[in-house]
């Protein structure tokens, strides 16, 4: 199986809330991808952080060795899905999420996200969540 890591999964890792290195090693680094949109979002977050230099270095370390998928090959699917959702009255308001979601569909990758609610309305998306919150008693 092959996976596209959503931005929130990457952020959990960068914040030390997910042992993504271990999971990626189990799944196989060659089976884990990120969208160039995720790189845009991670760079924005790094630049907007309290310590941009340190945060950019962490992003550099994280993306090193991961395959980055361009969005160009998903443009037609993006347009079709955006229109389909609009006609259903259920548009996705986050353009970046829509681009990441259709990229996972177009490339037949399982989307790894903690944001099932927004992505599950995409036609043909397969989702896994590698982040689990501790259950409160």
N, C-alpha and C positions, 0 to 999 in steps of 0.2 A: 504494500500500500504506500501511496505517496501523499504528502501533506503540504498545505499552504498555511503558514503561520500568520494569523491575524495580528494586527498591531497590539491588541490588548494582551495577547499571549506573550509577545516579545517584551512588553512593558513589565508584566509580572516577573519575567526573568531578570530584567535589568534592575528591578527593585528588590531582588532577592526573595520573591514570594513563590517562585516556581523553579524546581531543579530541572530546567530545560536541557542543560547539557546531558544529564543522565538519560532523559527521555529521548533526546535526539540520537544519542549513542545506541540506545535500544532499538529505535526505529530505523537507524541508519542515516547518517548525515546526507547521503546521496538521495534520500527519500524526502528530505525536508527543504522547502522552498519558502521564499518570501516575495511579496510583490514589491515592485519599485515604489508603489504608493506607501507601503509600510516604511520603507527607508525614508521617504519624504517626511512622514509623520514622526518617525524617531528623531530625525535631524531637527525638526521644528521643536520637539520636546527638549532635546539637548540644548539647543540655542536659547530656549526660554527658561532653562533651569538656573538654579543659584550658582552653579559652577559649570558653565558651558564647555570649557576645555576638558574637564574631567568627564562630563557626560558624552561629548563627542568621541572621546577615547573609548568609552564603554561601548558605544554604538559601533565604532570601528572593529573592536574586538568581537562583538556579537555577530556582525554580518560577514566577517572573514570566514570563508569556507562554505557559506551558504549560497545556493544558487538564487539569483535575483531574477524574477520573471518580469519582463516589460508588459505594459498594459496594451500595447498596440494591437496584439492579436486578439484582444477581447472587445474591441470597439463595437463591432456589429452586435454581439450578444448584449453589450451594455445598452445600446439603443433599444433593442427589442425588449429587454427586460424592464427598462425604465418606462417605456410606453405601456407594456402589459400591466405593470403595477399601478400606473396612473389611471388606466381604464378601470381597474378593479377598485379604485379609490383607496389604495394602500401604498402610496408612494414611499420610497426610501428617501429620507431627507438628507442623509449623509452621503454625498457623492463619493467620497473615498471608500466608505463601506460597500457601496454598490459596485465600484470598480474592483475592489478586492474580492467580493463575492462572485462576480461574473468571471473573474480570472480563475478562481478555483474551479468553477464549472467548465469553462472553456478548456482547461488543461487537465480535466478529470482528476483533480486533487481533492482530498478531504480537507475542508476548512477547519482549522483548529482555532476555536474562539470561545470566549466566555459570554459572547453576545448572541446567543441562540435566537432571542426574540426578534432582533432586526433581520438576521440573515435567513431564518427559516422560511420566509415568504418567497425567496428566490426559487424559481423553477429549476429543479434538478440539483440543488445544492446538497452536499453530504457534510455533516458537521460532527466534530468531536470536541470535547472540552477536557483538556489535560489539567485544568486548574480546579481544585475542589476546596471549598470553604469548610472550615471546621463547623460541625453542627453544634449549635448552642442548646443547652439543656434547659 
